């Protein structure tokens, strides 16, 4: 756990430095944080996951530190659905890496596609909630330990979901807080497939761009 905390602190120091070197008079356009269709974002986020979330005799403890690099693209204009909050859709490509500690040490690494709904109906201009779901593929070395039944092969599938908030701190940057659930298994393609179910929390930072909107 100490190693997890040190890694998080190091990540925050590295990615918060650019924020505090930006001042209000640096001629940054407010269009960075527009949430318009075509807007790009780059997010770095890290957090700790606890597993097993759903207990079974086949599932051993596998806690892990996960760091994700995400590239987001706003897919739709502002929508006002009848039975939900006003907002828009965002597609996200994610590169993920997890350092696992437990009875079996190892790693996961791979990619995922997420679909996020940004809630833009709050009166606050600095707090932006979101919810997302996604799926991906990860490579791992945990399968080599045949004493565990959680991970059965080198290539596994991942399903994940999260809810969180973005806290706007400048015109082009936000601090992000996220709670997440992750399931990893091989869909029965190997003889060991108890699967990993984990819950955790992230903290991170996002930078916003407006290169594709074609608007001033």
C-alpha positions in Angstrom: 0.0 0.0 0.0 2.9 2.4 0.7 4.2 1.9 -2.8 0.7 2.7 -4.2 0.5 6.0 -2.3 4.0 7.0 -3.3 3.2 6.4 -7.0 0.0 8.5 -6.7 1.9 11.3 -5.1 4.6 11.2 -7.8 1.9 11.3 -10.5 0.2 14.3 -9.0 3.4 16.2 -8.6 4.3 15.7 -12.3 0.9 16.6 -13.7 -0.1 19.4 -11.4 3.1 21.4 -12.1 1.8 22.8 -15.4 -1.5 23.9 -13.8 0.1 26.2 -11.3 2.4 27.7 -13.9 -0.7 29.0 -15.8 -1.9 32.4 -14.7 -5.2 34.2 -15.4 -3.5 36.8 -17.7 -1.8 34.2 -20.0 -4.4 34.8 -22.8 -6.0 31.3 -22.6 -9.3 31.2 -24.4 -12.3 29.9 -22.6 -13.2 27.7 -25.6 -10.9 25.0 -24.1 -13.6 24.0 -21.7 -16.5 24.3 -24.1 -17.8 20.6 -24.2 -18.8 21.3 -27.8 -19.0 18.5 -30.4 -15.5 17.8 -31.7 -13.6 18.9 -28.6 -10.6 16.8 -27.6 -9.2 16.1 -24.2 -6.2 14.3 -22.7 -6.5 12.7 -19.3 -4.0 11.1 -16.9 -5.7 9.3 -14.0 -4.5 6.9 -11.3 -6.0 5.0 -8.4 -6.1 2.0 -6.2 -8.5 -1.0 -6.7 -9.6 -3.6 -4.1 -10.4 -7.1 -5.1 -12.3 -9.4 -4.6 -15.4 -7.1 -4.5 -17.7 -10.2 -4.8 -16.3 -13.0 -2.7 -16.1 -16.6 -3.8 -13.7 -19.4 -2.7 -12.0 -19.3 -6.1 -11.2 -15.6 -5.9 -8.0 -14.6 -4.1 -7.0 -11.1 -3.1 -5.6 -9.1 -5.9 -5.3 -5.4 -5.1 -3.7 -3.2 -7.7 -2.6 0.3 -8.6 -4.0 1.4 -12.0 -2.9 4.3 -14.2 -4.8 5.2 -17.4 -4.0 7.6 -20.2 -7.3 8.6 -22.0 -8.0 10.5 -25.2 -11.5 11.9 -25.3 -13.6 13.2 -28.2 -17.0 14.9 -27.7 -19.4 13.0 -30.1 -22.6 15.0 -29.8 -24.1 18.4 -29.4 -25.8 19.3 -26.1 -28.8 17.1 -25.6 -31.9 17.6 -23.3 -33.5 14.1 -22.8 -36.9 14.0 -21.2 -36.0 11.6 -18.4 -32.4 12.4 -17.7 -30.0 15.2 -17.1 -29.0 17.6 -19.9 -25.6 16.8 -21.4 -23.7 15.1 -24.2 -21.8 12.0 -25.3 -18.0 11.5 -25.3 -16.0 8.7 -26.8 -12.8 7.7 -25.0 -9.8 5.6 -26.0 -7.9 4.4 -22.9 -4.4 2.9 -22.5 -4.3 1.1 -19.1 -1.6 -0.4 -16.9 -2.1 -2.1 -13.5 0.5 -3.2 -10.9 -0.9 -6.1 -8.9 0.0 -7.0 -5.4 -1.3 -9.9 -3.4 -0.6 -13.6 -3.0 0.2 -13.4 -6.7 2.2 -10.3 -8.0 2.1 -9.2 -11.6 0.6 -6.7 -14.0 -2.2 -6.0 -16.5 -1.7 -3.8 -19.6 -3.9 -3.1 -22.5 -6.6 -0.8 -24.0 -10.3 0.0 -23.7 -13.0 2.0 -25.4 -15.4 4.0 -23.1 -18.6 5.8 -23.8 -19.2 8.7 -21.3 -22.2 10.9 -20.7 -21.3 14.3 -19.4 -23.9 15.9 -17.2 -24.0 19.7 -18.0 -27.3 20.7 -16.3 -25.8 21.9 -13.0 -25.8 25.6 -12.4 -22.2 25.4 -11.3 -19.6 26.4 -14.0 -16.8 24.5 -12.3 -18.3 21.1 -11.4 -19.1 18.6 -14.2 -20.3 15.1 -13.3 -20.1 12.2 -15.7 -20.9 8.5 -16.0 -19.3 6.0 -18.3 -19.2 2.3 -19.4 -16.6 0.5 -21.5 -14.8 -2.7 -22.5 -11.3 -3.7 -23.5 -8.6 -6.3 -23.7 -5.6 -6.6 -21.4 -2.4 -8.7 -21.4 -1.1 -10.1 -18.1 1.4 -12.4 -16.5 -0.8 -13.5 -13.6 -2.0 -16.5 -15.4 1.4 -18.2 -15.0 0.6 -18.8 -11.3 -1.7 -21.9 -11.5 -2.4 -21.8 -7.8 -5.0 -19.1 -8.5 -8.2 -19.5 -10.4 -9.0 -15.8 -11.0 -6.9 -15.3 -14.2 -6.6 -18.2 -16.6 -4.8 -17.0 -19.7 -2.5 -14.2 -21.0 -5.3 -12.3 -22.9 -8.3 -11.3 -20.8 -11.4 -9.2 -21.4 -12.3 -6.2 -19.2 -15.6 -4.6 -18.5 -15.7 -1.3 -16.5 -17.9 1.5 -15.3 -17.3 4.7 -13.5 -19.0 7.8 -12.1 -17.1 11.0 -11.2 -16.7 14.7 -11.4 -14.4 17.1 -13.2 -13.5 20.2 -11.1 -12.5 23.1 -13.4 -9.4 24.9 -12.1 -8.4 26.9 -15.2 -9.9 27.5 -18.7 -8.2 24.4 -20.1 -7.5 22.1 -17.1 -9.6 20.1 -14.6 -8.9 17.9 -11.6 -10.9 14.7 -11.8 -12.3 12.4 -9.1 -13.8 9.0 -10.1 -15.2 5.9 -8.5 -15.0 2.8 -10.6 -15.9 -0.9 -11.0 -13.8 -3.3 -13.1 -14.4 -7.0 -14.1 -11.7 -9.0 -15.8 -12.2 -12.5 -17.2 -11.7 -14.6 -20.3 -15.3 -15.5 -21.1 -14.7 -19.2 -20.4 -11.9 -19.5 -23.0 -9.6 -21.1 -20.4 -10.1 -23.7 -17.7 -9.5 -21.0 -15.0 -12.1 -18.2 -15.2 -13.3 -17.2 -11.7 -12.7 -13.6 -12.8 -11.6 -10.5 -11.0 -14.1 -8.0 -9.6 -12.7 -4.9 -8.2 -13.8 -1.5 -7.0 -11.6 1.6 -6.6 -11.1 5.3 -6.8 -9.1 7.5 -9.2 -7.7 11.0 -9.0 -6.3 12.7 -12.1 -6.1 15.7 -14.4 -7.4 16.6 -17.8 -6.3 19.1 -20.4 -8.9 20.3 -23.0 -8.4 21.2 -26.6 -10.8 22.6 -29.3 -9.0 21.7 -32.5 -11.8 20.0 -34.3 -14.8 22.1 -33.5 -14.1 24.7 -36.2 -15.6 27.4 -34.0 -13.9 30.4 -32.4 
